Amino acid sequence: MFTPTSRYYGIPVAELETAQGKKIIYLRRRFVPPPERFELLVEHTVSEGDRLDNLAAQYLGDPELFWRLCDANGAVRPEELTEEPGRRLRITLPEGIPVNPYA
């Protein structure tokens, strides 16, 4: 249903039937994983005017992967990551991917 680069990839689909017999299909809740599950690649110091889509394009090669920056930094509200200049953002590998020391 979702591409492998989507934050919703692998989230199970559920179905609810109302009292009137109408079926409602929905995605189960996605929980933000703990930041310690991600292997750190580099840290970025937020500057005035930084945007998550631009940072995702710069570090991850795709502006639509901004949600990976949110997950790696434990953010539920994406805008909180760039609100304060000087904040250090973790740029990480995807969850569950270990750093290869021989790369």
Phi, psi and omega in degrees: 000322179239150179289158180300341179272357181278145176293346181261002179298130177085355177284128182295148175265139179237166181226139179233135177250126180283170178299335179274000178090003178283133179265130178244121179258134183211164175273141174295164183294139175257123178265139177289123181290154178297137182303332181291351176282353185253136178277124182289132173259311183200161172248146178241131175269122183294133175249159176305130178089356177299142176233143182298322180296320178292321178294320178296320177295317182295312187267329186248352176082006182205118181296337180284354178269017179306330181297334176292326175293322177298311180300315183295340182246010176065031183263131173268325177259109183306321184296338181294338183289334182243008181292326187244108175303142181099343178296144179259121178260137175277127172253119190232170168286162175300156180306133176086355179264115181280157175290134177267109183292348182259004182283000000 
